[in-house]
Amino acid sequence: MSSVAPIVELRGITKRFGPVEVLTDIDLSLRSGRVHSLAGENGAGKSTVVKILGGVHQPDDGLIFKAGEEAHAANAIKLAGNFVITTVIESLAEAFAFGRKSGVHPHTFLDILTNSLFPGPVYKTYGNMIASDQFEPPGFKLPLGFKDNRLLLAAAEEARVPMPMASLIHDRFVAALARGLGESDWAAIARLSYQDAGLRKGATK
């Protein structure tokens, strides 16, 4: 995963002209300071992608994210977005630990959460990891999450923005690394909540 956040990102872009679908589920990230190229046969849709990036055409499906012209804006969005994910992981971990100690099966709790108040993919993906207490193979390694957390705290200090939750997450990363979880997914910080509550690894209730 690149450490440089995209300034423009296309996700799931589909474009049709009449009955002809010229682009299907296209993903593309453009990063500041990089040279990008589009390669393909004639008729592959390269010019259509460029016209969508330039605003000439609008996609029929998919999303376009624009962080702005400055690279620092894209990096700020990336760091802040990853911070939000870590707060979700931490809150889920504490809630699952409470549920398990109260006799609620973690997957029962997960089903209720993700089919009511929190249906989003972040809750489903990391909720399933935490409910199963299974963090390998990693999708995003814990040391990479720790790196982003430290970058966020440094940027927040420079901007004079207190971020107490980010500091708490920092300590979770340090403790997880100290316990040998460096090869696990960054969601493995959730295991600390289980251990703090006296719950053993692999137990489901």
C-alpha positions in Angstrom: 0.0 0.0 0.0 1.4 3.4 -1.0 2.3 5.9 1.8 1.4 8.8 -0.5 -2.4 9.5 -0.6 -4.1 10.0 -4.0 -5.2 13.5 -4.9 -7.8 12.0 -7.3 -9.2 8.5 -7.0 -11.7 6.7 -9.2 -13.6 3.7 -7.7 -15.9 1.4 -9.5 -16.3 3.7 -12.5 -18.6 2.4 -15.2 -19.5 4.4 -18.4 -22.0 3.5 -21.1 -22.7 5.1 -24.5 -26.1 3.8 -25.5 -26.0 0.0 -25.3 -22.2 -0.1 -25.3 -20.4 -0.3 -21.9 -16.9 1.2 -22.5 -15.7 1.2 -18.9 -16.6 -1.4 -16.3 -15.8 -1.1 -12.6 -12.6 0.9 -13.1 -10.3 1.8 -10.2 -7.6 4.4 -10.6 -5.5 6.5 -8.1 -3.5 9.6 -9.1 -0.8 10.7 -6.7 1.1 14.0 -6.5 4.7 13.9 -7.8 4.2 10.7 -9.8 4.1 10.1 -13.5 1.1 8.1 -14.6 0.2 6.4 -17.8 -2.8 4.6 -19.3 -2.0 1.7 -21.6 -4.3 -0.5 -23.6 -5.5 -1.4 -27.1 -7.5 0.9 -29.2 -11.0 1.1 -27.9 -10.0 0.0 -24.4 -11.5 3.2 -22.9 -8.3 5.2 -22.2 -9.7 8.5 -23.6 -12.9 8.0 -21.8 -11.1 7.7 -18.5 -9.2 10.9 -19.2 -12.4 12.7 -20.1 -14.0 11.5 -16.9 -11.0 12.8 -15.0 -11.3 16.1 -16.8 -15.1 16.4 -16.2 -16.0 16.1 -19.9 -18.0 12.9 -19.2 -19.8 11.8 -16.1 -19.7 8.2 -15.0 -22.9 6.1 -15.0 -21.7 4.3 -11.8 -18.9 4.7 -9.4 -17.3 7.4 -7.3 -14.7 10.1 -7.9 -12.8 11.4 -4.9 -10.8 14.7 -5.2 -8.6 15.8 -2.3 -7.5 19.0 -4.0 -4.5 20.2 -5.9 -2.1 20.0 -2.9 -0.5 16.8 -1.8 -0.7 17.8 1.9 -4.5 17.9 1.6 -4.6 14.3 0.3 -2.3 13.1 3.0 -4.3 14.8 5.7 -7.4 13.1 4.4 -5.6 9.7 4.4 -4.3 10.1 7.9 -7.6 11.3 9.3 -9.5 8.5 7.5 -7.2 5.9 8.9 -7.5 7.5 12.3 -11.3 7.1 12.1 -10.9 3.4 11.3 -8.7 2.8 14.3 -11.3 4.5 16.6 -13.9 2.1 15.1 -11.5 -0.9 15.8 -10.9 0.3 19.4 -14.6 0.9 20.1 -15.6 -2.4 18.6 -13.0 -4.2 20.7 -14.2 -2.6 23.9 -17.8 -3.3 23.0 -17.1 -7.0 22.1 -15.1 -7.5 25.3 -18.0 -6.1 27.3 -20.5 -8.3 25.4 -18.4 -11.5 25.8 -18.1 -10.9 29.6 -21.8 -10.4 29.7 -22.5 -13.7 28.0 -23.2 -12.4 24.5 -21.7 -14.4 21.7 -19.5 -12.1 19.6 -21.0 -13.1 16.2 -24.5 -12.6 17.5 -23.5 -9.1 18.7 -21.8 -8.5 15.3 -24.9 -9.5 13.3 -27.1 -7.2 15.4 -24.7 -4.2 15.0 -24.1 -4.6 11.3 -27.7 -5.3 10.4 -29.1 -2.3 12.3 -27.1 0.8 13.3 -23.7 0.1 11.6 -24.1 -1.6 8.2 -20.9 -0.1 6.7 -18.0 -2.2 5.4 -15.6 -1.0 8.0 -17.8 -2.4 10.8 -18.4 -5.6 9.0 -14.8 -6.3 8.0 -13.1 -5.4 11.3 -16.1 -6.5 13.3 -15.7 -10.0 11.9 -12.0 -10.1 12.7 -12.6 -9.0 16.2 -15.5 -11.3 16.8 -13.4 -14.2 15.5 -10.2 -13.0 17.3 -8.5 -13.7 14.0 -6.0 -11.1 12.6 -4.0 -13.2 10.2 -3.3 -13.0 7.3 -3.2 -9.2 7.5 -4.9 -6.8 5.1 -3.0 -3.9 6.5 -0.1 -4.7 8.8 0.0 -3.3 12.3 3.3 -1.5 11.9 1.9 0.4 8.9 -1.1 1.5 11.0 1.3 2.6 13.7 3.3 4.7 11.2 0.2 6.5 10.1 -0.8 7.1 13.7 2.6 8.7 14.5 2.4 10.8 11.4 -1.1 12.0 12.4 0.0 12.9 15.9 3.0 14.8 14.6 0.8 16.7 12.1 -1.8 17.4 14.8 0.8 18.8 17.2 2.1 21.1 14.5 -1.4 22.3 13.7 -2.1 22.7 17.5 -5.0 20.1 17.4 -5.4 18.0 20.5 -6.3 14.4 19.6 -6.6 12.4 22.8 -8.1 9.4 21.1 -5.2 9.2 18.7 -2.9 9.2 21.7 -4.8 6.3 23.2 -4.6 4.4 19.8 -0.8 5.1 19.8 -0.4 3.4 23.1 -2.5 0.4 21.8 -0.1 0.1 18.9 3.0 0.2 21.2 1.5 -2.4 23.4 0.5 -4.7 20.5 4.0 -4.5 19.1 5.5 -5.3 22.5 3.3 -8.4 22.6 4.6 -9.6 19.2 1.7 -8.7 17.0 3.8 -6.9 14.3 2.9 -9.4 11.6 -0.8 -9.2 12.3 -3.5 -6.9 10.9 -3.7 -3.5 12.5 -7.0 -4.6 13.9 -5.1 -6.8 16.3 -4.9 -3.9 18.7 -8.4 -5.2 19.6 -6.9 -8.2 21.2 -5.6 -6.0 24.0 -9.1 -5.2 25.0 -9.8 -8.9 25.3 -6.7 -9.5 27.3 -7.3 -6.5 29.6 -10.8 -8.0 30.3 -9.3 -11.4 31.2 -10.5 -13.1 28.0 -8.2 -15.7 26.6 -7.2 -15.8 22.9 -9.5 -17.9 20.7 -12.4 -18.0 23.2 -15.8 -17.1 21.7 -17.7 -16.2 24.9 
